[in-house]
Amino acid sequence: MDTLTLNLGARSYPIHIGSDILSTLGQLLKQQNFLTGRVGVITDSHVGKHYRNPVTNILTAEGFEPVVIEIPAGEEHKNLAWLTFLYDKLVEGRIERNSPLIALGGGVIGDLTGFAAATFRRGVPFIQIPTTLLAQVDASVGGKTAVNHPAGKNLIGAFYQPRMVLVDVAVLKTLPKREFVSGIAEVIKYGVILSPELFGLLEEELKVLLSVNPALLTSVVKTCCQLKALVVEEDETEGDYRAILNFGHTMGHAIESATSYKSFLHGEAVALGMVFATHLSQQRGLCRPAVRDRVVRLIKQAGLPIDIPQDLAQEHLRIGIEADKKVTAGKVKFVCLEDIGKTRFEFLSAAEIVGHLYQSAS
């Protein structure tokens, strides 16, 4: 097991990464000074089938009293209605201010649990145990928590750091292939925006990674977590530099919103957004066609979508972008690409962004 530290002063926390390390959960909780008592375990209907009993058994064996709360799987359940359901169950389970909440699941569970932890009893501690590749390399690290609103994704949220992240790549063996491939999109993102070395590794070893090779997975996940930690340490609340992590997400979120979160997994929408952002960058003369081609080729080889559906109304996409929580004075800080590992911000209106769809399609 490798342990990284995300350094944020009093809010610093460890990120434990390895294979078959879930069994250490109880001991790691005690290292964080959670000794006994109730522990909220929030999971979804898919993850619960595989890991609800193992996690509750691990906690019980260490003297904890797990209170399990399960919600239906799916991005469409990351909303205020299910947040209220979660609050009700936390009250019923007599979760106290010092009782940690464990987010056992993917990005939806992590976001929902984190926001509940930030607001229930004015703040209770929470632990991230991400069970999807996307959550392991991205969503579980950095303290972004939120729920969706019909007008846009993650519009209601807070920055609230976990006390600990436990990343066990062995749990990815039970992840459906489409979900795993969706997570590859965020891995590619880190290579594109921050690490030519990681991007080159993905070009060479993508087939091995797609085979869910534990050693390569552990190494890649660790690299992504290290890269994200560096960004978060520099700009915890996305005042400036952290916005680099939104590469592909402006259009990706708009696509998710325009399709009611039912047509694409998050990573698939981000893949479409990254292809679009790369085309836009090339159209604006910011990057060479060869750079664009490398990015698009790797995304396609991963089995991710590269073409925004033509029947997706551009008006709906424009509205989705205008509702983006990062819009300021009508402009989006859009992450463009200059080269592999080198980005720049362009301040664009939703109309300007969507206007590039016509050029991308031509």
C-alpha positions as semicolon CSV with decimal commas, in nm:
position;residue;x (nm);y (nm);z (nm)
1;M;0,000;0,000;0,000
2;D;0,130;0,343;-0,101
3;T;0,022;0,653;0,087
4;L;0,017;1,004;-0,054
5;T;-0,064;1,315;0,147
6;L;-0,273;1,599;0,013
7;N;-0,122;1,894;0,196
8;L;-0,381;2,154;0,298
9;G;-0,258;2,251;0,641
10;A;-0,510;2,150;0,907
11;R;-0,725;1,985;0,637
12;S;-0,447;1,760;0,506
13;Y;-0,534;1,395;0,459
14;P;-0,385;1,066;0,341
15;I;-0,468;0,889;0,015
16;H;-0,401;0,517;0,053
17;I;-0,357;0,332;-0,278
18;G;-0,306;-0,038;-0,342
19;S;-0,463;-0,367;-0,442
20;D;-0,666;-0,578;-0,196
21;I;-0,633;-0,320;0,083
22;L;-1,003;-0,279;0,170
23;S;-0,953;-0,507;0,470
24;T;-0,738;-0,238;0,636
25;L;-1,035;0,002;0,660
26;G;-1,099;-0,047;1,032
27;Q;-0,734;-0,002;1,124
28;L;-0,702;0,308;0,907
29;L;-1,010;0,459;1,070
30;K;-0,851;0,411;1,410
31;Q;-0,538;0,583;1,284
32;Q;-0,766;0,880;1,213
33;N;-0,884;0,865;1,578
34;F;-1,221;0,710;1,502
35;L;-1,216;0,447;1,774
36;T;-1,568;0,308;1,817
37;G;-1,930;0,404;1,765
38;R;-2,160;0,454;1,471
39;V;-2,028;0,488;1,119
40;G;-2,254;0,582;0,831
41;V;-2,191;0,376;0,516
42;I;-2,354;0,529;0,208
43;T;-2,359;0,318;-0,106
44;D;-2,576;0,248;-0,409
45;S;-2,775;-0,050;-0,530
46;H;-2,500;-0,174;-0,763
47;V;-2,199;-0,136;-0,534
48;G;-2,393;-0,264;-0,235
49;K;-2,435;-0,606;-0,394
50;H;-2,058;-0,656;-0,392
51;Y;-1,920;-0,457;-0,100
52;R;-2,194;-0,377;0,151
53;N;-2,144;-0,695;0,355
54;P;-1,762;-0,706;0,336
55;V;-1,735;-0,344;0,456
56;T;-1,988;-0,386;0,737
57;N;-1,810;-0,704;0,849
58;I;-1,473;-0,526;0,851
59;L;-1,616;-0,239;1,055
60;T;-1,800;-0,465;1,298
61;A;-1,489;-0,672;1,357
62;E;-1,304;-0,355;1,461
63;G;-1,578;-0,254;1,708
64;F;-1,769;-0,004;1,495
65;E;-2,148;0,009;1,450
66;P;-2,214;0,053;1,077
67;V;-2,537;0,221;0,966
68;V;-2,583;0,136;0,597
69;I;-2,782;0,367;0,371
70;E;-2,842;0,263;0,011
71;I;-2,970;0,475;-0,277
72;P;-3,045;0,371;-0,636
73;A;-2,749;0,378;-0,873
74;G;-2,726;0,649;-1,136
75;E;-2,641;1,015;-1,190
76;E;-3,011;1,100;-1,207
77;H;-3,032;1,032;-0,831
78;K;-2,769;1,291;-0,738
79;N;-3,027;1,555;-0,652
80;L;-3,195;1,734;-0,364
81;A;-3,470;1,474;-0,330
82;W;-3,223;1,193;-0,262
83;L;-3,012;1,424;-0,047
84;T;-3,319;1,473;0,172
85;F;-3,367;1,096;0,182
86;L;-3,006;1,065;0,298
87;Y;-3,056;1,327;0,571
88;D;-3,365;1,141;0,695
89;K;-3,172;0,814;0,717
90;L;-2,883;0,982;0,900
91;V;-3,129;1,113;1,160
92;E;-3,295;0,772;1,191
93;G;-2,954;0,609;1,229
94;R;-2,861;0,854;1,506
95;I;-2,547;0,966;1,329
96;E;-2,370;1,209;1,560
97;R;-2,142;1,501;1,486
98;N;-1,829;1,290;1,534
99;S;-1,962;0,991;1,340
100;P;-1,781;0,954;1,007
101;L;-1,973;0,897;0,685
102;I;-1,813;0,653;0,444
103;A;-1,880;0,711;0,074
104;L;-1,866;0,361;-0,071
105;G;-1,921;0,400;-0,443
106;G;-1,844;0,606;-0,748
107;G;-1,856;0,978;-0,811
108;V;-2,229;1,010;-0,747
109;I;-2,204;0,853;-0,402
110;G;-1,890;1,051;-0,324
111;D;-2,049;1,382;-0,423
112;L;-2,377;1,312;-0,245
113;T;-2,213;1,181;0,073
114;G;-1,959;1,462;0,079
115;F;-2,226;1,731;0,051
116;A;-2,436;1,560;0,316
117;A;-2,128;1,546;0,542
118;A;-2,056;1,914;0,481
119;T;-2,406;2,017;0,586
120;F;-2,546;1,755;0,829
121;R;-2,513;1,883;1,187
122;R;-2,305;2,167;1,037
123;G;-2,038;1,921;0,930
124;V;-1,942;1,564;1,006
125;P;-1,625;1,385;0,895
126;F;-1,632;1,166;0,588
127;I;-1,418;0,900;0,424
128;Q;-1,391;0,826;0,053
129;I;-1,377;0,465;-0,069
130;P;-1,411;0,509;-0,446
131;T;-1,522;0,198;-0,634
132;T;-1,500;0,325;-0,993
133;L;-1,187;0,416;-1,185
134;L;-1,326;0,764;-1,249
135;A;-1,376;0,824;-0,878
136;Q;-1,039;0,674;-0,786
137;V;-0,839;0,902;-1,015
138;D;-1,049;1,215;-0,986
139;A;-1,378;1,257;-0,800
140;S;-1,266;1,121;-0,460
141;V;-0,972;1,361;-0,428
142;G;-0,995;1,736;-0,382
143;G;-1,305;1,804;-0,175
144;K;-1,560;1,898;-0,441
145;T;-1,906;1,787;-0,327
146;A;-2,238;1,864;-0,494
147;V;-2,578;1,763;-0,617
148;N;-2,733;1,840;-0,954
149;H;-3,013;2,083;-1,033
150;P;-3,245;2,055;-1,335
151;A;-3,076;2,367;-1,475
152;G;-2,725;2,220;-1,460
153;K;-2,480;1,977;-1,310
154;N;-2,329;2,027;-0,963
155;L;-2,492;2,368;-0,916
156;I;-2,551;2,306;-0,544
157;G;-2,240;2,210;-0,353
158;A;-1,949;2,291;-0,126
159;F;-1,576;2,240;-0,097
160;Y;-1,540;1,992;0,189
161;Q;-1,232;1,775;0,220
162;P;-1,250;1,410;0,332
163;R;-1,050;1,287;0,628
164;M;-0,908;0,998;0,429
165;V;-0,926;0,833;0,086
166;L;-0,889;0,456;0,050
167;V;-0,830;0,346;-0,309
168;D;-0,837;-0,031;-0,365
169;V;-0,790;-0,105;-0,735
170;A;-0,898;-0,467;-0,675
171;V;-1,261;-0,351;-0,650
172;L;-1,245;-0,252;-1,016
173;K;-1,265;-0,622;-1,106
174;T;-1,640;-0,607;-1,042
175;L;-1,686;-0,283;-1,236
176;P;-1,879;-0,318;-1,565
177;K;-1,654;-0,265;-1,868
178;R;-1,842;0,045;-1,982
179;E;-1,790;0,207;-1,640
180;F;-1,421;0,118;-1,645
181;V;-1,374;0,266;-1,991
182;S;-1,562;0,575;-1,879
183;G;-1,299;0,622;-1,607
184;I;-1,022;0,602;-1,865
185;A;-1,145;0,939;-1,993
186;E;-1,034;1,112;-1,673
187;V;-0,699;0,930;-1,685
188;I;-0,649;1,057;-2,039
189;K;-0,743;1,406;-1,921
190;Y;-0,456;1,412;-1,671
191;G;-0,213;1,308;-1,940
192;V;-0,343;1,570;-2,183
193;I;-0,336;1,866;-1,946
194;L;-0,051;1,789;-1,709
195;S;0,176;1,502;-1,806
196;P;0,324;1,419;-2,147
197;E;0,484;1,119;-1,973
198;L;0,148;0,977;-1,864
199;F;-0,001;1,047;-2,207
200;G;0,286;0,862;-2,374
201;L;0,244;0,569;-2,133
202;L;-0,124;0,548;-2,223
203;E;-0,043;0,547;-2,593
204;E;0,195;0,253;-2,537
205;E;0,013;0,055;-2,267
206;L;-0,357;0,124;-2,325
207;K;-0,440;-0,240;-2,401
208;V;-0,272;-0,354;-2,080
209;L;-0,458;-0,091;-1,880
210;L;-0,789;-0,193;-2,037
211;S;-0,721;-0,550;-1,923
212;V;-0,745;-0,421;-1,562
213;N;-0,383;-0,511;-1,488
214;P;-0,342;-0,451;-1,111
215;A;0,020;-0,334;-1,118
216;L;-0,030;-0,088;-1,405
217;L;-0,361;0,028;-1,258
218;T;-0,205;0,100;-0,921
219;S;0,075;0,298;-1,085
220;V;-0,159;0,497;-1,310
221;V;-0,407;0,573;-1,032
222;K;-0,123;0,688;-0,807
223;T;0,010;0,917;-1,081
224;C;-0,332;1,072;-1,137
225;C;-0,384;1,126;-0,765
226;Q;-0,040;1,288;-0,737
227;L;-0,119;1,521;-1,026
228;K;-0,456;1,619;-0,882
229;A;-0,308;1,671;-0,536
230;L;-0,054;1,916;-0,679
231;V;-0,332;2,116;-0,845
232;V;-0,557;2,116;-0,537
233;E;-0,269;2,219;-0,311
234;E;-0,206;2,513;-0,543
235;D;-0,571;2,622;-0,565
236;E;-0,809;2,438;-0,331
237;T;-1,130;2,626;-0,412
238;E;-1,079;2,678;-0,786
239;G;-1,006;3,046;-0,771
240;D;-0,781;3,018;-1,076
241;Y;-0,539;2,735;-1,158
242;R;-0,760;2,445;-1,049
243;A;-0,995;2,526;-1,338
244;I;-0,743;2,342;-1,556
245;L;-0,909;2,022;-1,434
246;N;-1,226;2,125;-1,619
247;F;-1,073;2,035;-1,955
248;G;-1,352;1,865;-2,149
249;H;-1,604;1,929;-1,874
250;T;-1,775;2,247;-1,996
251;M;-1,921;2,075;-2,301
252;G;-1,931;1,740;-2,120
253;H;-2,157;1,874;-1,845
254;A;-2,378;2,046;-2,102
255;I;-2,418;1,716;-2,288
256;E;-2,510;1,536;-1,965
257;S;-2,764;1,802;-1,874
258;A;-2,913;1,816;-2,224
259;T;-2,967;1,439;-2,218
260;S;-3,106;1,432;-1,861
261;Y;-2,800;1,231;-1,743
262;K;-2,936;0,919;-1,911
263;S;-2,755;0,886;-2,244
264;F;-2,389;0,911;-2,143
265;L;-2,179;0,816;-1,844
266;H;-1,982;1,107;-1,703
267;G;-1,654;0,990;-1,854
268;E;-1,816;0,940;-2,193
269;A;-1,950;1,296;-2,187
270;V;-1,607;1,424;-2,079
271;A;-1,449;1,233;-2,368
272;L;-1,683;1,411;-2,608
273;G;-1,599;1,737;-2,436
274;M;-1,224;1,676;-2,465
275;V;-1,251;1,599;-2,836
276;F;-1,458;1,914;-2,883
277;A;-1,217;2,128;-2,678
278;T;-0,923;1,996;-2,879
279;H;-1,097;2,073;-3,208
280;L;-1,186;2,420;-3,081
281;S;-0,824;2,478;-2,977
282;Q;-0,698;2,376;-3,320
283;Q;-0,962;2,589;-3,495
284;R;-0,850;2,892;-3,294
285;G;-0,488;2,831;-3,388
286;L;-0,381;2,734;-3,038
287;C;-0,258;2,382;-3,111
288;R;-0,127;2,194;-3,412
289;P;-0,345;1,941;-3,600
290;A;-0,097;1,670;-3,495
291;V;-0,171;1,740;-3,128
292;R;-0,544;1,725;-3,193
293;D;-0,503;1,397;-3,379
294;R;-0,307;1,235;-3,094
295;V;-0,574;1,325;-2,841
296;V;-0,866;1,212;-3,058
297;R;-0,688;0,890;-3,155
298;L;-0,618;0,789;-2,794
299;I;-0,975;0,863;-2,686
300;K;-1,111;0,657;-2,976
301;Q;-0,871;0,369;-2,906
302;A;-0,992;0,358;-2,547
303;G;-1,341;0,282;-2,677
304;L;-1,483;0,621;-2,582
305;P;-1,719;0,824;-2,803
306;I;-1,572;1,106;-3,012
307;D;-1,876;1,242;-3,199
308;I;-2,141;1,459;-3,034
309;P;-2,477;1,325;-3,157
310;Q;-2,607;1,543;-3,441
311;D;-2,962;1,522;-3,307
312;L;-2,855;1,689;-2,982
313;A;-3,001;2,038;-3,007
314;Q;-2,732;2,304;-2,999
315;E;-2,977;2,534;-2,823
316;H;-2,995;2,285;-2,535
317;L;-2,616;2,274;-2,520
318;R;-2,597;2,654;-2,517
319;I;-2,844;2,670;-2,229
320;G;-2,646;2,405;-2,043
321;I;-2,322;2,600;-2,085
322;E;-2,487;2,926;-1,977
323;A;-2,599;2,751;-1,657
324;D;-2,241;2,636;-1,586
325;K;-2,149;2,735;-1,230
326;K;-1,817;2,874;-1,356
327;V;-1,976;3,138;-1,584
328;T;-1,868;3,492;-1,492
329;A;-2,010;3,798;-1,666
330;G;-2,148;3,573;-1,936
331;K;-1,812;3,413;-2,013
332;V;-1,676;3,065;-1,942
333;K;-1,313;3,010;-1,849
334;F;-1,277;2,748;-2,122
335;V;-0,975;2,517;-2,100
336;C;-0,797;2,502;-2,436
337;L;-0,499;2,294;-2,543
338;E;-0,169;2,421;-2,680
339;D;0,026;2,095;-2,660
340;I;0,025;1,771;-2,464
341;G;0,079;1,888;-2,107
342;K;0,021;2,256;-2,187
343;T;-0,313;2,438;-2,163
344;R;-0,446;2,792;-2,163
345;F;-0,771;2,960;-2,064
346;E;-0,992;3,133;-2,320
347;F;-1,288;3,339;-2,197
348;L;-1,576;3,249;-2,429
349;S;-1,950;3,294;-2,431
350;A;-2,182;2,995;-2,461
351;A;-2,275;3,109;-2,812
352;E;-1,908;3,124;-2,914
353;I;-1,843;2,777;-2,774
354;V;-2,145;2,616;-2,939
355;G;-2,064;2,799;-3,262
356;H;-1,752;2,585;-3,293
357;L;-1,974;2,277;-3,323
358;Y;-2,051;2,379;-3,681
359;Q;-1,679;2,397;-3,760
360;S;-1,611;2,065;-3,580
361;A;-1,880;1,894;-3,785
362;S;-1,759;2,037;-4,115
